[in-house]
C-alpha cells in the first residue's frame, strides 16, 4: 500500500530530454527577470549586511531557480529516482537495445536454429 503523503524523489532525465528546447525556454524565462538593486554595494564585490539587500538577493536567486525549473518541466522528462538502477550506464543501454533488436529479428525470421539470424541472436 502506498502512502499518498510520502514524498518521492524525482530525477530529471537529461539524456532523454530536448535540451535545445530547454536552452531556449530557460533563456526566455531568465530574460524576464528584472531586478533593481537599491543597495550601493550591488555593483561591487563588497559584502552587504543590509537585511533588505539579502532579501533582494534571495528573491533574485529564487527567480532564477524558478525559471530553470519551469523550463525543465516543459522539456526534460522526470522519473522517480527509484526507477533507475544505480549500476546502469549508457553502454549497458546500447547493449540492451542491440539484444532487443537481435531478438526481434530472430522472431521475425521464424526463430531459426542456425544461420546468420541465429548467430546474431547468440
KEGUZA-357124 format. One record per residue: residue in three letters; x, y, z of N, C-alpha, C, O in turn. Coordinates in steps of 0.1 Angstrom, whole numbers, plus 5000, padded with zeros to 4 digits. Layout:
BEGIN
ALAXYZXYZXYZXYZ/...
! end
This chain:
BEGIN
UNK500949885000500050005000500950125000501850145008/UNK500650214991501550334990500950444999499750465001/UNK501850525004501450635013501350765004502350804999/UNK500150825003500050944995500751065000501051164993/UNK501151065013501851175019503351165018504151255022/UNK503851045014505251025013505851095002505351084990/UNK506851175004507451244993508351154984508951064990/UNK508251174971509051084963510151164956509851284951/UNK511251114955512451184949512351154934512251044930/UNK512451264927512351254912513751304906514451374913/UNK514051254895515251284888514951324874514151264867/UNK515651434869515551474856516351384847517451344850/UNK515751344835516451264826516951344814516351354804/UNK518051414817518651504807519051424794519051484783/UNK519351294795519751214784518551184775518651154763/UNK517251204780516051174772515351304768514351304761/UNK515851424773515151544771515551624759516551584752/UNK514751724756515051814744515851934749515352034753/UNK517151914750518052014755518052144747518152254753/UNK517852134734517752264726516552344730516752464732/UNK515452284732514252354737514452404751514052514755/UNK515152324759515452374773516252494773515952594781/UNK517352504765518152624764517352744760517452854765/UNK516452724750515652824745514652874756514552994759/UNK513952774762512952814772513652874784513052974790/UNK514752824789515452884800515853024797515853114806/UNK516353044785516753184781515553274781515753394786/UNK514453234777513253314777512853344792512553464795/UNK512853244800512453264814513453354821513053444829/UNK514753334819515753414826515753564821516053654828/UNK515353584808515353714803514253804808514253924808/UNK513253734814512153804820512453854834511653934840/UNK513553814840513853854853514453994853515454024847/UNK513754084859514154224860514354254875513354244883/UNK515454294879515754324893516554444895517554464889/UNK515954534903516754654907517454634920516854584929/UNK518654674920519454664932519554804939520454884934/UNK518854824949518854964956520154984964520455094968/UNK520854874967522054884976523254944968523454924957/UNK523955024975525155094970526254994967527255024960/UNK526154874973527254774972526954674960527654584958/UNK525854694953525354604943526354574932526354464927/UNK527054674928527954654917529454644921530354654913/UNK529654614934530954594939531054454945530054384946/UNK532254424949532454294955532454294970532854204977/UNK531854404975531754424989530654334995529654304988/UNK530854305007529754225014528854335020529254425026/UNK527554305019526554395024525754325035525254215033/UNK525654385046524954315057523554375059522854345069/UNK523054455050521754515050520754405047520854335037/UNK519754385056518754275055517954295042517554195036/UNK517654415038516954435026517754385014517154325005/UNK519054405013519854365002519854205002519854144991/UNK520054155014520054005015518753945010518653845003/UNK517654015013516353965009516253974993515753884987/UNK516654084988516754104973517453994967517053944956/UNK518653964972519453854966518753724967518753644958/UNK518053694978517253564979516153564969515953454963/UNK515453674967514453684957514953654943514453584935/UNK516053724940516753704927517153564924516853504914/UNK517753504934518153364934516953274931516953184923/UNK515853294939514653214937514053234923513553134918/UNK514053354918513553374904514353294894513853244884/UNK515653294896516553214886516153064887515953004877/UNK516153014899515852874901514452844896514252734889/UNK513452924898512152904893512152894878511552814872/UNK512852994871512952994857513552864851513052814841/UNK514652824857515252694853514352574855514352484846/UNK513752574866512852454869511652454859511252344855/UNK511052564857509952574847510352534833509552464826/UNK511452574829511952534816512152384815511852324806/UNK512752334826512952184826511652104827511552004820/UNK510652164834509352094834508752074821508151974818/UNK508952174812508352164798509252084788508752054777/UNK510452064791511352004781512151874785512551804777/UNK512251854798513051744803512151644811511551684821/UNK512051514807511251424814511851404828513051414831/UNK510951364837511251344851510751204855509551174852/UNK511551124862511050994867511450984881512251054887/UNK510750884888511150854902512550804902512950714894/UNK513350854911514750804912514850654915515850594910/UNK513850594921513850454924513750374911514050254911/UNK513250434900513150364888514450344881514550254872/UNK515450414885516850404879517650294886517550294899/UNK518450224879519350124885520650194887521150254877/UNK521250194899522450274901523650224893524550294890/UNK523550094888524650034881524450044866525350004858/UNK523350104861523050114847523850224841524150324847/UNK524250204828525050304821524650314807523950224802/UNK525050414800524750424785525250304777524650264768/UNK526450254781526950134774526050014776525749944766/UNK525549994788524649884790523349914783522749814778/UNK522850034782521650064774521850034760520949974753/UNK523050064754523250024740523249874738522749824728/UNK523949804747523949654746522449604747522149504740/UNK521649654756520349614758519549634745518849544740/UNK519649754738519049774726519449684715518649644707/UNK520749654714521249564704520649424706520249354697/UNK520549384719519949254722518449244718518049144712/UNK517749354721516349354717516149344702515349274697/UNK517049424695516949424680517249284675516549234666/UNK518249214680518649084675517548984678517148904670/UNK516848994690515748914693514548934684514048834679/UNK514249054681513149094672513449034658512548984651/UNK514649054653515048994640514848844640514448794630/UNK515248784651515148634651513748594651513348494644/UNK512848654659511448624659510848644645510048564640/UNK511148764639510648794625511148694615510448664605/UNK512248634617512848534608512448394611512948304605/UNK511448374620510948244623511748164633511648044634/UNK512548234641513448174652514348064646514147944651/UNK515148094637516047984631516947924642517447994651/UNK517347804640518247734649519747734643520647684649/UNK519847794631521247804626521147924616520147974612/UNK522347964611522448074601522748204607523048214619/UNK522748304599523148444603522248504614522748554624/UNK520948484613520048534624520248464637520248534647/UNK520548334636520848264649522148314655522148324667/UNK523148324647524448374652524348514657524948544668/UNK523548604651523348734656522748734670523048814679/UNK521748644672521048634685521948594696521848644707/UNK522748494693523648444704524848524705525748504713/
! end
